[in-house]
Amino acid sequence: MSRKPQGRPRRLGRVSVALLLCGVALPARAETNSASTTTTDTPVAPAPEDQQEIVVVAPPWFRDITPERSLDEDSIEGYGVSTIDELLGEVQGEIGDDLEPPLLIVNGQRVNDISDIGGLPVEALRNVQVLPRGSALKAGGTATQRVISLTLKRLVRSATVTAAHKLATDGGWNADRGEVIGTTVKGDTRANLTLRVRDESSLLESDRDIIQPPPRLPYALAGNIIGFPNTSGEIDPLLSALAGEPVTLVPFPASAATLADLAAVANIQNTTDLGLFRTLRPATRNYDLNGTFAKRLAPWLTANATLRWGWNNSRSLRGLPNQLFILSPTNALSPFTTDVAVAEYGPVPLESRSRHSGGGGTVTFNADWGRWQGNLNLVTNLSRDHSFIDRQTSFGNIPIPDTVDPFATDLPALITIGVGETSIRSATTLADLTVNGTALALPAGDVSTIAEAQLGWNRLTSDSSFSTFNNGTFRRNQQSIRGAVEVPITSAANHFLPEAGELSASFEYSRAHFSDAGTVSDTTYGLTWEPRPILRLHGAIRRTSAPAPIQTIGSPVIVTPGVRVFDALTGQTVDVTQILGGNPFLLPEETKVRNVSALLRLVPKLKLQLSAEYTDTEYRNYVAGLPEASAAVMLAFPDRFVRDANGVLTTVDLRPVNFESHREKRLRWGLSMNMKLGGGAMVVPPGGKRPIRGRTTSLQLNVNHSMVFSDRIFIRPGLDPIDLLGGGAIGIGGGRVRHQLDGTASLNSGGLGVRMGVLWRGPSELTSRINGVADNLRFSSLLTVNLRAFADVKRFLPQSSWARGFRVSLDVINATNKRQTVRNSLGDTPLQYQPGYRDRLGRTIELEIRKIF
């Protein structure tokens, strides 16, 4: 689309100046070391000229595009979040932006990574504007991207400290997090340093009363004696005679015992709750450090540099090792006349531990040459991941020597445990140059063009002690070019066929060569039509092709015993050995996306609008990790699901594969509103004091409905498709939910606010094939409610200096503590679908205190 005539902005500028001179406009907030978005009752003094804010409504490329959503300081405050990345996460969740990440613009300059701006406190923001899908092409983005434009305050100097404690009301779990932010903004120069720390405790299965599947043999920490070699048969005929019944099990005595002693406890079993030694959630600790600096180097050139570093580790428990110890009648201390076995658990749980460390840097230059802009982005990232997995290395049965007293010996000490180790070291370097601007002028407006070139280098080194397969170094070099053009066809603003409104078409083409996968190309056609200011329509067809990420190809083999899965072919929940890792034989994935979106502005004064988006996505050679718990997948890949002679699932290999195709059609539509309920006017106190600004009350509402029309996967040629809406599934979570509703509502006034989020998921089904007989697992609908309340302490203690910038927040997730239920045709819940597995934490409450200095 073309730019509108420049007369209107100049008139608006004159009106704004007049309002400022009359003392009616909002006061310029020079620093954020006060209560930030809180409206205070202190007199408003004129700000020095060099501290007055410059309000950037939108970069010049978007002057002819009405924002889909516009957030001022009061609206930003209503989210009750602390940093820009948290705010953007909330906003993107509301608009359902899942096609691709938005293009970020900060003070009119392109930002290529959210880490370049995400660590800043929200108090540094003057406003946020969300532009419709397709608007990013004008700023060098793609034809299907939207733009989120951020305007910072002119002058900010603040230090922010945040501390929070979170706990699950069902008990057994808690988390602590802290954040320290130092921020300086002065015009086009900004610097920010953010340190985040988070620590989470582990959550045991016993904390959620998880029912454990029966062990293959009666293992216990205290031990049980069973028959051998027939472990389910009679132990000793003489013992059965003394007990007066067949004896197949007796508890292992603490000291030497006679058959008569054992007959008194015949068929009484020692048991151990493995839930005490298995984690639902691992214990984790994370550290993240991010520093960014931006400066205008010349009137036409700005630069931004960001350094990132992160470290995290986790530790989980997978149960206890087990072993059979064989006691022969030739042992002088054995009271038995036959061979018997002692089934015992080792006392030390098996662990899985992982550690990640990595960092990187980004340098970005933005240049303006009249009607042209250039963006040079240089990125490098290094990371290292280590995994350590305990595994039992004592196989088979361990005979007890005849010279050993089995009742006075620590038999579990004979169980040997080894540690499997994997490591991944990766390095990524990227250089990207984009030039965009106006190529020529047509009667309907200016033609926008983009030219982009990109060079990339990737290296990944994998090493695994479990298998030599996939060990080694994988390298990938990439060279790509992209060109795009947006052509205005009609324009009411430029008086060219004005009856048709604003109509423009776009075309985008890119071609990339990968050293390990050959050459692929992408093509996008787009059309944008705004027949009237109240209605905007956008449609696009995009065809892309890309090889699987190098991590998906080159990850090392990881073998983890004791992983609990649901066997859709038998209906059993069993512990298996799970294999994960990369697959170097994956084919490139091809994607075709057809997308149509509409935006209807119903009541501009209330910012009430209706949005809708229809998406038809089709994948070829669809890449996905092989999921468990699907009968269709198990039948299609029988070599990946290994069973013993009795048909019990023992090993699952979930390394990624290419499915033949996957196609989904869905519609998301919703309403949003953002209105002022009152306040904000200038008030003159008695006694001739300076005027003060009253508190503004803001209300925000967002409601969305997602509806899936069809979702089908073809696994392999010759096999029937999986209908994810008709009981088919490729994972443990059940089939695809046809309907989903989500909504948020917030009310805030001068530092006090409450926000509520609601999510409803419809029911779904999963078809299983238990022992050859079809059965359905039914997943219930689920409604969850989240609440957030926050208050600036200065509202209650206006005379206390320490209360300035001091905020207390309370977050409640899943306030009703609801969990999804899963039932089979008999009304029973398979063990793997217990409520504690569906939602491990349940209701959580977090208390946060935050201080701005």
Secondary structure, DSSP 4 states (H G I P E B T S, - for coil): -PPPPTHHHHHHHHHHHHHHHTT-SPPP---SSS-TTSPP-SPP-PPPGGGS-----S-GGGTTS--SEEE-HHHHHTT--SBHHHHHHHHHHHHT--SSPPEEEETTEEES-GGGTTTSBGGGEEEEEEPPTTGGGGGT--TT--EEEEEE-SEEEEEEEEEEEEEETTSS-EEEEEEEEEEEEETTEEEEEEEEEEEE--EEGGGGTPPPPPPSS--BSS-EEEESSSTTS-S-HHHHHHHTS---EEEPPSS---HHHHHTTTT------GGGGBEEE-EEEEEEEEEEEEEEEETTEEEEEEEEEEEEEEEEEB---EEEEEE-TTSTT---SS-EEEEEE-SSPPEEEEEEEEEEEEEEEEEEETTEEEEEEEEEEEEEEEEEEEEE---S-EEPPTTS-TTSS-GGGG--EEEEEEEEEEEEEEEEEEEEEEEEEETTEEEEEEEEEEEEEEEEEEEESS-STT-EEEEEEEEEEEEEEEEEEEBTTTTBSGGG-EEEEEEEEEEEEETTTEEEEEEEEEEEEEEETTEEEEEEEEEEEEPPPHHHHHPPPEEEEEEEEE-TTT--EEEEEEEE---TTPPPEEEEEEEEEEEEEEEGGGTEEEEEEEEEEEEEEEEEPPPSS-HHHHHH-GGGEEE-TT--EEEEE---EEEEEEEEEEEEEEEEEEEEEE---EE--TTSPPPEEPPPEEEEEEEEEEEEEEEEEE-STTSPPEETTTT--SSTT-S--SEEEEEEEEEEETTEEEEEEEEEE--EEEEEEETTEEEEEEEPPEEEEEEEEEEEGGGT-TT-GGGTTEEEEEEEESTT-----EE-TTS---GGG-HHHHSSS-SEEEEEEEEE-
